Every structure is written in C-alpha cells, then in structure tokens.
Amino acid sequence: MKKHFKDIKQLFFPRWDRQNLWRVSTRSKRKVLGYCDRERRVIEIVIQHADPDERDRLLIHEICHAVADGGHGKVWQKRMEKAAQRAHELGRHRLAELLRQEIVCYRTATEGVEQAYQTIQEWVTCEPDLTLSQVKRSLADQYGLLVAEVCKVMPRTEKVYREAKREAQQARILKQASAK
C-alpha cells in the first residue's frame, strides 16, 4: 500500500506532500471505507478493492481531503475534477468517470450538518427513549467520526437532541391524555 500511495501521489498530486510528511494506513477506528486525518497526516484506507479503479478512486478521494480543506465542498470537488482530468490524460477513463460520479453525488447530496440535525430529530421522534450517547454513537458511525468528534463537527447536537426529546415527551403525554 505504501508504494501505491507514493505512485498515486506522483501521478495525481505531484506538488503535494513533497517532504513526505503524510503516510497511509490500512487501519482506522472509524466505521468508514477511508478517512483523511489532517491532524495526524494520515490517509486511512480500510477497504482494499480488488478493482484498481475503485481502489484508486478511494485513495484519490481521501488525498483530495488533505489537499483541499472543507469537506466535500466546492474546493474538494474542484480538486477531484483535476484528478479526473489527469486520469483521463493517463488513459484511465473508467477511473475518471468514477471520480466525476462522486463529484456529482456530493454536489446533489443533502449531507451536512443540517441534515444530521434533522436526522437526530427523526430518530428521537421515532424512538423517544434514545439516549444522547446512543445518538452520538449512531452519528459517529453514519458520518465516519469518532464519538468524541461528533459535538466538534456538529456543535448543536446536544441542543437539537434535548429539543427533540422534549417534543417527543410532550407528544407522548398528549397521546396518553387523549387515550383516556
């Protein structure tokens, strides 16, 4: 994997990490396929695809996070497009298409912090007995975070949870009162 990481860096990101400060790891504490840990300068690739285009798509996706800060926004999408153009130049047309498909998916996705808050409300509405710890664990799993990172990335998590919990309890009281 280390040699492959070096090859992808040279082919797709020749000006990035010239001092080789970044490394690749096949282990992660997160429940994700891959992750870019900017703080530790580690690209975590958990799934090893047999298909070379899928394997390279994942590695390029994560390196783009290292190169272009800010999640899957416009800067990241622009860097992914640059990698797709390079793949096309190299005759790797399927890889170029896979990279472009990801760009489209993230452009049209409703992902994000606001979506996460809406998810919390839905979960608590459906399961009023959920604890804050359970919600944080589920969010961590869904967004590829550690539990300790949830409130840093989604600072209103506790507030949204408490409001949803209060609304669910009020709905439960009204339902019980109308049943009498």
N, C-alpha and C positions, 0 to 999 in steps of 0.2 A: 504494500500500500504506500509506503514512503516514496519509493521510486516513481510510482504512478502519480502521486501528489506532486512531485517535482516536475514530472513531464507535463502535467496539466498546467501548472504554474508557468512553465516556459512557453507553452503553446498559446495559452489564453490570457495570461496575466503577466507578461514579461517585465513590466515596470513595478509590479507589486512584490513586496517582501524580498527585496534584493539581498538583504542581510540574513535571510533565512531565520527570522525570529519566530515564525509560525511553524506549527507541527500538525500532523494528522494523527488521530486516534480512532481505534475501532470500538471504543467503549464509551458509554455515556450513562449518566444517572437518570437521564430523561427518557420518556417513552416516545421517541421520535426516530425517524429514519436517519436524520442528520441534524447537526447543530453547529453554529458558529459561536464559539465562546471568545468574544473580543477581549475580555479582561485577561484571560489566560493565554490568548493567542493560540487557540486550538480549534481545529476543524474536526468535529466528531462525526464519523461515518459509521453508523451502526449496521445498516443493511449493505451487504456486499452483493450487488446484482451480477448475475452471470452475463447479462446482456451489456456489452461495452458502452452502448449509447445511454442506457439507463444509469449505469454506474457513473459515467462522466457527467451526465445531467445533474445528478445529486451532488457530486463534488463541486461542479461549477456553481450550482445554486448556493452552496454554503460559502464558497470563496467570495461570491458576489456580496454576501453579507459583510465579509471582512473588508472588502474594497469600498462598498457603498453603504454607509450607515443609514439607519432609519427603516428597518423592517422591509416590507415588500412594496414600498412606495415608488415614486417616480425615479429616484436616483438608482435604486436597485434594479428596477425594470430597464432603465437605460443601459446599465452595465450588463444585464442579461442579454439585451439585444446586441450589444457589441460582441459578446461571446458567441451568440447565434450567427452573426455575420462571419466571425472567424471560423466557426465550424463549417459554414458553407464554403468559405475560401479553401479550407482543407479537404473539401470533398466529402465531409461528414454531414450529408444532407438530412438524414434522419435525426441526428443529434441537434442540428439547427432547428428542425421542426419541433422537437421535444422542448427545447428551451423557449421557443416562441409560444408554444401552448401554455407553458407555465406563466409567461408574462400575461397572456390573455386571461387565464384563470384568476390571477391576483388583481388584475385590473377590474374584473367584474365581481370579485368576491365581496361579500358583506362582512368579511372578517374584520376584526379590530376590537378595540376596547369597548366601544359602544355595543357591539354585538355580544361581547362577553357579559356585559351588564344585563342585557336583555335575557341572555341565557340563564343567568342567576335568578332573575325574576320568574322565568318559566319553571325552572327546577323547583323553586320553593313553593310556587303556586300548586304544582302537581304533587309535591312531597313536602308538606309543611313541617314535618319533623326532621328535615335535614339539618345537620349541624354546620356551623361555619367551617369547621375542619373538613367535613366531607365535601363541601362546596369548593374549598381551596384545592383539595386533592384532585377533584374532578377537573377543575380549571387547569391545574398544572398538567394533568395528563392530556387534556384536549389541546392545549397551546404549546406543549413541549417545554414546559417550565419546571423548575423545582418548586416545591410548595413555598419555600422561603422567598421566592421571586414573585409570586402572584401579586401581592399587595404593592410591590415596587412597580410592576408593569401596569397593574390595574388598581390605581390608588383608591378608587371609590368602592372596592369590593365589599368591605365591611359595612359601609353605609347602605349600599344597594341591598345587601343581604338582610340587614336589620329592617329596612323599609318593607321589603318583600315578606319577611317573616311577620311583621306587624299586620300587613294587609291580609296575609293568609290566616292569621289568628282571628282577625275581625270577620273574615268570610266564614270561618268555622263557627264562630259564635252566632252569626246571623242564621246560618244553616240550621244550627241546633235549636235556636229560638223559633224558627219557622216550622220545625218538625213537631213542636209541642202543641 
